[in-house]
C-alpha cells in the first residue's frame, strides 16, 4: 500500500499535512458552493426557461467528468500547483504551462469582477441607489484591502461568510417549500423550456453559464499538499463536495422556478430576492439582501486571494516579473500582485456586463479543464509506483468532447475577452523572459521544477 512505502520526493513537502478528511470535505463544499447561484439563476432562466434546475444538473454532470481527471492527478501527484503542474509534467512545454497557470489566475480575476458587478445590482439597491459600476468599483477596492490586511484575517472572514452563504441558500429552500405547500407556486413551470428554442440547445446554453457556479473545485487541488492522506481522502472529498453542492443547487433552482415567474427571474440582478417575498414564510427583502451581499463578497474575496497568490507564486518561479514578489513589510501580503489583480478586475467591471464576465470565467476554465483531461491520459505512461485513484479511460475522453461542445456554444466576443486577458499574460511573460527569467536564473518551466 502507498502509505507503507518510502515517500517519493514529490510526496515530501515543507507544508504541514494537517487537513483531515472531514476538513477537506468542508473545504471542497465551501469552494464549490459559491456565490454564483445568488447572481446567475436569473441569467440561466433567460437562456433555458423555467427548467433552470436542468441546466444546473447538466453543468454538475459536466463538472464531474473533469473531477475524475483531477482526482487521478491529485492522488498521483499530491502537490500544490494544480493544472499548471499537470500540464508541465505531461507536455514539458514551458509556454503552455505558463498559459494554463495564467488562465487559472485570470479566471479568479474575472470571477471577482463578475461578483463585484452582481454586488452592485438589485441586492444593493435594497439599501442604497448607486450606479452598478460605481458600487462594483468601491466593492472591489474594499475586498482588496481585506486581502492586503493578511491571509489569516481573510480566512476568518471567509469562514464566517461561508456559513452565512449556506444559511442563505437553506433559507431559500425553506421559504420556497412553504410557498409551494401553500399553493403560492406553479410547479409545472419548473419543466418548461424557453419558447422558440430547441430544448437540447437551450439546456446547453444554460449549462454553459450554470457551470460558473461549479468551477470552484479547481481551487481545492492546491490544498492537497496539506491533506493528511491525500490519496485516500481527496477523491471522497471532491465527489462528496460536488454531490452536496449539487443537491443544494438542485433544490434552490427548483423552488426558484416554481415560485417566481420565469420572466421575473430572468429580468432580475438579484433573482433569489424574488423568492423570499412569496408564501407564508416571506421575509423582509433587506434581510435576505444583506445575506446575499455577504455571500457575493465571500466569493470575490476567495477569488482575489487565489489570483494574487498565484501571480505572486509565478513571480517567485521566475515566470512573471519579479515586482510581483514584493510584500508589505508588516502584513507579509503580496501587495503589488493584489494591486495588479484588483486593477484588472476594476477594468472588467467598467467594461463588462454580468453575463459576459461570467461567460469569460467559464471559458478560461474550460480551456484549462481541456488541458487537464488530456494530461491525465498522457501521464498514464508515468508509473509513480504507488496506489492512486484511476479514472476510467472513457471519462476524460468524454470530458474533452463535452468541453468542445460547450466551446461551440460560446459567443465570439467571449473568446475575444479571453484572448485579450491571456494576451496581457503573454506580454508579461515576454518581459520576464527579456529579464532573464526575472532574476537571471534558469526558467523552472524548462528545468521541470515548476511549483506554485
N, C-alpha and C positions, 0 to 999 in steps of 0.2 A: 504493500500500500504506500501511497505518496508520503504519508506522514512518518513512515518508518525509514525513509531514505535520507541520506545526507542532503541538506538543502543545496540546490543548484545556486550558482552565482546570481541568477536572475531572481531567485526567491529571497535572497538576502536583502534586507532593507534597513536604512537608518531610522525609519519611522517605527513607531510603536504599534504593534499589532494588538489593538485594544477594542476593536469593534466586534461585538458579539453578533450571533445570528439574528437575534431579535432587533438589536440596534440597526443592523444592516437593512432589515426589512422595513423598519420605520423610516430610514433614510431614503430608501427607494420610493416608498409611498409618498413621502413628503416631496421628493424630487419630481415624481410623475404627476402627482395631484396638484398641478399648478393653477395659476390664476386665469389661464386661458379660457376656461369654461365660463367664468364670470363675464368675459368680454365678448366671446365669439359664438355663443348659442344663437344669437340673432343673425349673425352673418351666415352661419351654416344653414339656418332656416331659409334664408333668402336664396340659397343655392338648391336645396333639396326639397323644400316644402315642410309640411308638418312632421314628416318622419325623420326628425332630427336625430333621434337615437340610432337609426340605421347607419348614418354616416359615422357616428362616434364608434359604433361597434365594428364597422368595417375598418376604420382607422386603427382600432385596437388590434384587430387581426393582422393588419399590415405591420404594425409595430412588433408584434410577436415574432414574425419571420426574422427580422433583424436582431431581435433579442436573443434568438438561438445562436446567431453568429457571435454576438458579444459574450454570451455565456461560455462558449467554447474557448474564445480567445482570452478571456479573463482568467479562466481556470488553467489555461495553458501557460499564460504569461501574467502572473498576478502582480503586475507593477503599474504604478501610475503612468499616464501617458495617453491612454485611450486610442482613438483612431489613428493618430499620428504615429504612435509606437507600432501598431499593427501594419500600417502602410510601409513603414521603414523596414520592418522585418521581412515583409512579403516581397517588396519590389526593389529596395535599395536604390530608389530614385530620389535624390535629395529634394528636387523641386516639387515632386508630387507629395512627398511627406510634408513639406512646408505648406503647400496649398491646402491639404487636408486639415492641418492644425490651424491654419489661419481661418479656414471656413468655419471650424467649430467656434473659434473665438468670435468671429463676426456674427455668428448665429446668436451668441449671447448678447451682443450689442443690438442687433435688430429686434430681438425678443424684448429687451429692456425698452426700446423705443416704442414697440407695439403696446406694451403695458402702460407706458407713460401717456400715450395717446388715449388709451382706454380710461386712464385715471382722470383725464380732463373732460370726459363725456358726461352722460346723464347721471352717473352716481355722484359726481362732484356738484352737479347742478342742483342737487337737493339742498346744498348748503350755501353755495355762492355762484353768482353768474359771472363767469370769466371765460374768455376765449379758450378753446381747447388747446391750441398751440401754446399759448402763454402758460396755461396751467401745467401742460406737459413739461415745458422747459424748467419751470420752478421745481416741479416734482423731481426731475432727473438730477438737478443740482443737489437737492436735499438727500437723495439716495446716494449720490457720490460722496457727500460729506460724511454720511454714516459709514460708507465703505472705507473712507480715508481714516476715520476715527480708530479703526482697529478690527482685526478679524474676530477677536473674542466678543467684542461688543456687537458686531454684525451677526454672529452666530446666535447670540442671545436674542436679538431682535427677531431673527429668522425662526427660532423655535417657538417663540410666543405668537408670531404671526401665522405660523403653520397651524397651530391649534385653532386660532380664530378662523382661518380659511376653511378647515374641515368642519368646524361648527356651522359656518355659514351655509355650506352645501347640505349638511344634515338638516338644517332649518328649512331649506327649500323643499326637501323631500317631505318633511313632516307637514308643512303648510300645503303642499301640493296634494298629498294623500287626503288630508282633511277636506280640501276643496272638492276633490273627486267624490269622496264619500257623501258630501253634502249636495251633490248634484250640480256644483258650480263649475262644470268642466264638460268637455266634449271628447270622450275617449277615442272616437273614430278618427279624430284629427291627427293622432299620432301615427296613422297608417296611410296618410295622404301624401302624394308627391306633387312637386311643382307642375302646374298646368303648362302644357305645351312643350315639356321637356321629356326626352327619353329617360325612363326610370333608371336604367343602369348608369347612364352618363351623369344624371343628376346626383346619384349616390356617390359616384367617383369624385365629382366636383365638390360635393360637400365633405367627403372624406379627406380630400387634399387639405382643406382648411382645418377640419377637425383634428387632423394629425398633429397640429400645433399643440394641442392640449396633452399630447402623449410623449413628446420628444424629450422630456426631462431625464429619461432613464440613461441617456448617454453620459450625463454627469456622474452617475453612480459608479461608472467604471473607475474613476480616479480615486475612489476611496478603497478599492480592493486591496491596495498595498498595506492598508492599515487594518484589514479584517483579520480576525484570529485564525480562521480556517477558510480562506477564500475559495479553494477548490470544492469544498463541501457546501459552504453556505451561500456563495454568490448566486448560483442558478436558482436555488429555492427563494432567495430574497427577491431576485429580479422578476421571476414569473409570479411569485406571490404578490409582489407590489403592483405589477401590472393588472393582476386579477382583481385586487381590492379597488384600485383606481377605476377599472372598467365597470365594476358593479355600481360604484358611486356615480360615474358619468352616465351610465345607462338610466339609473333612477332619476337623476336631475333632468336629463334631456327628455325622458318620457313624460314626467309630470309637467315640465315647462310647456311642451307642445300640446298637452291635453288641456291645460288650464288657461293658456293665453292664445289668442288668435295668431295664426302664422304671420300675417301682415304686420301685426303689432310687434311681435318678436323681432322680425326682420328689420323693422324701422327704428329699433332702439339701440343706443350705445350702452345701455345698462339693462340688458334683456331680463335678467333674473329679478330686477326691480319690479317688473310687471307681475311676476308670480306671487310675490309676498303681499300683494294688495287684494288677493282673491280668497274667498272662503271664510269659514268661521274662525280660523286662526290667523287672519290677516294682521300684520304688524305695521307699525309706523315705518314709512319708507326711509326716513332718515336713519333709523336703527340699522336696517339692512344695508343702506348705502355706506355707512361707516364701516361695516364688516367687509363689504366688497372693496372699498378703498384700501383697507389694510391688507386684504388678500392680494390685490394688484401690486401694492408696494412691496410685499414679500417677494413676489415673482421677479420684479425688477431688480431688487437687491441681490437675489441669488444669481441672476444672470450677469449683473455688472461685476460681482465678486469673481465669478468664473472667468469672464472675459479679461479683466485687468490682471488676474493672477496668471492666466495663460500667456498673455502678452509679456508679462514680467519673466515667466519661465522661458519663453522663446528668446528673450534678450540674454538671459543667463547662458543659454545654449549657443549663443552667438549666431542665431539665425534672424535676429531683429536688432536694430540699432541699440547700442549699449545704454543710451539715455533712458530707456525704459526700465533699466535696473535700479534707478535711483529710488531711495526710500526716505520717508520722513524720519528725521533723527530720533524723535521720541516714540512715535507710534509704530515705526518699522513697517509701514504700509507703502506699496509701490505708487507713489503719488503721481509720477509722470504717466504711468500706464493708466491710472484712474482718470486723470485729466483727458488723456487722448481718447479713451473709450467713451467717456462722457460727452466729449465734443462731437464725436461721430454720431452718437445717439441723438444729441440735440439737433444736428443737421438733418437726421432722418425724421425727427418729429416735425420739423418745419416743412420738409419736402414731401413726406409720405402720408398716406391715409392708413387707417387701422387695418383694413383688409390687405392692402398692398404690403405693409410691413410684416404682417403675419405670414403671408404667402412667401415673402422673401426669406424669412426664417426657415420655413419648411423646405424651400428649395435648397438652401445651403446644406441643411442636414440630410436631405435626400441624396445629394451628391456624396456626402461623407458616408452615408449608410451603404451606398452602392460600392464604394471602395472597400468598406469593411466586409461586405458579403463576398466580394471577390477574394479579399485577403484570406478569409478563413479557408477557402478552397486551395489557394496557393500554398498556404502554410501546413496543409496536411502532410507535405513531404518532410516537415521538420518534426522528427521524433524526439520529444523532450524527455522521454524516459520515465515519466510519472503518469499516474492515472489522472484523467481530467474529463470534464463533460465533453461529449461529442455530439454535434448536431447531425441529424440525418442529412445526407448529401443533398437531397432534393430541396431541403428547406432554404438554404442560401440561394440556390438557383431560382426558386420561386420568388424569393425576396428581391432578387435582381430584376426579374421580369415585372414584378409589381411596381417597383420603383420606376422603371422605364415607362410603364403605363401612366403612373401619376405625373411623370415629367411631361408626357404628351398633352396633359390637360392643363399645364401651366402656361399662362399668357407670356407672350414675347417680352412684354415690358418688365416682367418679374425677372426674366433671365438678364435683362439689361441692368436692373438694380444689383443683382448678384455679381455680374461681371464687373461693375464699377467698384464694388466693395473689394472683390478679390484683386482687381487691378491696383488698388491702393496698396495692398499687401505686396504685390509684385514690385512696385516701386521701392517700398521699404526694404524688401529682400535684396534688390539691386544695390541700394545704398549700403547695406550691411556687407554685401559681397565686395563692393568697392573699398570698404574699410578693412578688408582682410578678415572677414568673419567677426567684425566688431572689436576684436582685441588682438588681431594678428595671428590667431591660432588656427588650428585645423577646424574645418567645419564638422561638427558632430554628426551631421547627416551623412557626410562622406565616410566617417570612420565607423558608423553604425552605433554610436554611443548616444543616440537621441533619447532624451528623458526629460519630460516636463513635469 
